[in-house]
Amino acid sequence: MTENASDVVVQMTDVHAGYLPGINILNGANLVARKGELIGIIGPNGAGKSTLLKAIFGMVKVRGGEITVNGESIVGLKADKLVSRGVAFVPQTNNVFPSLTIEENLQMGLYQNPKAFAERLEFVTGIFAELGARLKQRAGSLSGGERQMVAMSRALMMDPSVLLLDEPSAGLSPVRQDDAFIRVSDINKAGVTTIMVEQNARRCLQICDRGYVLDQGRDAYEGPGRDLLVDPKVIALYLGTLAEDAA
């Protein structure tokens, strides 16, 4: 498929990456995220889903292939340089500063451009309205779902080109999981290109524009989320009963 380069925000081409010398977790992974898309990444445990995000964010050694953001290579760049290039990452755990207030956490997200705080605060509280009334509350006193909101808000403060989310529903109650997926959709609808790794494959595929199924560090299947949700091969191999009542 020929890509319209002006629409492509993130492109991974034949990426090999791993943590230990000589051992790759990603073995030829490919991914394209276009402007405004919500991309979902699913697959069995150990497939390399989180490693894929960490490869984009410079947290794992890329040994082969190419990763570009807005047409420029980012392979080998450190986190601060990636943030300035428009890449934001929300890890699954330890994603807030518990001793700081919500407001101070948001300020940490904008350390490279503090003058834009008021403008970006208006944007994030437009998505997470409840945070606006609780800016002086310490993040350590928040529930898991509330911390997730703070973490996503902090990542959005720098007005990123792409937001990387590592299992935003992990560890949350079913109600809070639904809320997390709604918030991810709201972020995407606000114009933020989003790449989300999720264990809750059914809900992930329901809300994403396109999905990638990883297996052994490669993209085994790719397509519109709703198509993957009802694909017999994807159901048999990765979704099981999770997709039986999906539409």
C-alpha positions in Angstrom: 0.0 0.0 0.0 1.3 3.5 -0.9 1.2 5.8 2.1 0.3 9.5 1.8 3.4 10.7 3.7 1.7 13.9 4.9 -0.9 11.9 6.7 1.5 9.5 8.5 2.4 10.4 12.0 4.2 7.2 13.1 5.6 4.5 10.9 7.5 1.4 12.0 9.1 -0.7 9.3 10.6 -4.1 9.9 11.6 -3.2 13.5 13.8 -5.6 15.5 14.3 -4.7 19.1 15.0 -6.3 22.5 16.3 -5.7 26.0 19.1 -8.2 26.2 22.0 -8.7 23.8 21.2 -11.1 21.0 17.6 -11.6 22.1 14.9 -9.7 20.2 11.3 -9.3 21.4 10.2 -7.5 18.2 11.1 -9.5 15.1 10.1 -7.4 12.1 7.2 -5.4 13.5 5.4 -2.9 11.2 2.9 -0.2 12.1 1.4 2.9 10.6 -0.6 5.5 12.5 -2.1 8.3 10.5 -3.3 11.7 11.7 -6.3 11.5 14.0 -6.3 7.7 14.1 -6.8 5.5 17.2 -4.7 2.4 16.7 -5.2 -0.6 19.0 -2.5 -3.3 19.6 -3.6 -6.7 20.9 -2.1 -10.1 21.2 -1.2 -12.9 23.6 1.1 -12.3 26.6 4.7 -12.1 25.6 3.8 -11.0 22.0 5.8 -7.8 22.3 2.9 -5.3 22.7 4.5 -3.1 25.4 7.9 -3.5 23.9 6.6 -2.0 20.7 5.5 1.2 22.5 8.8 1.3 24.3 10.7 1.0 21.1 8.9 4.0 19.8 9.7 5.9 23.0 13.4 5.0 23.0 13.2 2.7 26.1 14.4 -0.5 24.3 17.3 -1.0 21.9 16.2 -0.9 18.2 18.6 -3.3 16.4 17.1 -3.1 12.9 14.4 -1.4 10.9 13.1 2.2 11.0 10.8 4.3 13.2 9.7 7.7 12.0 7.5 10.4 13.5 6.2 13.0 11.1 8.6 11.7 8.5 11.8 12.0 10.6 13.7 9.1 12.1 13.6 8.9 15.9 15.6 5.7 16.4 18.2 6.3 19.2 16.6 9.5 20.5 16.2 9.9 24.3 12.9 10.6 26.0 13.3 14.4 26.3 14.1 14.7 22.6 11.1 12.5 21.7 8.8 14.7 23.8 10.0 17.7 21.9 9.3 15.8 18.7 5.7 15.3 19.8 5.8 11.8 21.3 4.0 11.3 24.6 4.0 8.0 26.6 1.8 6.9 29.5 3.2 3.7 31.1 1.0 1.1 32.7 2.3 1.7 36.3 4.1 4.4 38.3 2.6 7.0 35.9 2.0 9.9 38.4 4.1 11.7 41.0 2.1 10.7 44.1 3.6 13.4 46.4 2.7 16.2 44.0 -0.7 17.8 43.5 -2.7 17.2 40.3 -1.7 20.7 39.1 2.0 20.0 39.8 1.8 16.8 37.9 0.4 18.7 35.0 3.1 21.3 35.3 5.7 18.4 35.1 4.2 17.5 31.7 4.9 21.0 30.4 8.4 21.5 31.7 9.7 22.2 28.2 7.1 24.9 27.6 5.8 26.3 30.9 4.3 29.5 29.3 1.6 27.4 27.6 0.3 26.0 30.9 -3.0 27.9 31.0 -3.8 27.1 27.4 -3.0 23.4 27.7 -4.8 23.2 31.1 -8.0 24.4 29.4 -7.6 21.7 26.8 -7.1 18.8 29.2 -9.8 19.8 31.6 -12.1 20.0 28.6 -11.6 16.3 28.4 -11.1 15.5 32.1 -13.5 18.1 33.6 -13.4 16.7 37.1 -9.6 17.3 37.4 -10.2 21.0 37.0 -11.9 21.2 40.3 -9.3 19.2 42.2 -6.0 20.7 41.1 -4.8 21.1 44.6 -5.4 17.4 45.6 -2.3 15.2 45.9 -2.1 12.5 43.3 -1.3 9.9 45.9 -4.8 10.2 47.3 -6.5 9.3 44.0 -8.0 6.0 42.9 -6.4 4.0 40.2 -8.8 5.3 37.6 -8.2 8.9 38.7 -4.5 8.5 38.5 -4.8 7.2 35.0 -6.7 10.4 34.1 -3.9 12.5 35.6 -1.3 10.5 33.7 -3.0 10.9 30.4 -3.6 14.6 31.1 0.0 15.2 31.9 1.1 13.5 28.7 -1.3 15.7 26.7 0.1 18.9 28.2 2.8 19.1 25.5 0.3 18.9 22.7 1.8 15.7 21.3 1.6 14.5 17.7 1.0 11.0 19.1 0.0 9.6 22.4 1.3 6.1 23.4 -0.9 4.3 26.0 0.3 1.1 27.7 -2.7 -0.8 28.9 -4.8 2.1 30.2 -7.5 -0.2 31.7 -5.1 -2.5 33.6 -5.9 -3.0 37.3 -9.2 -1.0 37.1 -12.6 -2.2 38.1 -15.0 -3.0 35.2 -16.8 0.3 35.6 -13.5 2.2 35.7 -12.3 0.2 32.7 -15.3 1.4 30.7 -14.6 4.9 31.8 -10.9 4.6 30.7 -11.9 3.5 27.2 -14.4 6.4 27.0 -11.6 8.8 27.9 -9.3 7.4 25.3 -12.0 7.9 22.7 -12.5 11.4 23.9 -8.8 12.2 23.6 -8.7 10.8 20.1 -11.9 12.7 19.1 -10.1 15.9 20.3 -7.6 15.3 17.4 -4.8 13.4 19.1 -3.4 10.4 17.2 -3.3 7.6 19.7 -1.6 4.2 19.8 -3.0 1.9 22.6 -1.8 -1.4 23.8 -4.5 -3.4 25.6 -5.2 -6.8 27.1 -8.9 -6.1 26.9 -8.9 -7.0 23.3 -12.7 -6.9 22.7 -13.1 -3.3 24.0 -9.9 -2.2 22.3 -11.1 -3.4 18.9 -14.6 -1.9 19.5 -13.2 1.7 19.8 -10.1 1.7 17.6 -10.0 2.7 13.9 -7.5 0.0 13.1 -6.0 -2.8 15.0 -2.8 -4.8 14.9 -2.6 -8.3 16.3 1.0 -9.1 17.4 2.3 -12.6 17.7 6.0 -13.4 18.6 7.0 -9.8 17.9 5.4 -9.5 14.4 2.1 -8.1 13.2 0.2 -11.2 12.4 -3.1 -9.4 11.4 -4.0 -5.8 10.7 -7.2 -4.1 9.8 -10.2 -2.1 10.9 -11.0 -2.8 14.6 -14.5 -4.0 13.9 -13.3 -6.3 11.1 -10.7 -8.0 13.4 -13.4 -8.3 16.1 -15.4 -10.7 13.9 -12.5 -12.3 12.0 -12.8 -16.1 12.6 -9.0 -16.6 12.7 -8.4 -13.7 15.1 -11.3 -15.0 17.3 -9.9 -18.5 17.3 -6.3 -17.6 18.1 -6.6 -14.5 20.2 -10.0 -13.5 21.3 -11.8 -16.7 22.2 -15.1 -16.0 23.8 -14.3 -12.3 24.3 -15.7 -11.5 20.8 -18.8 -13.8 20.7 -21.2 -11.1 21.6 -19.4 -8.2 19.8 -20.9 -6.5 16.9 
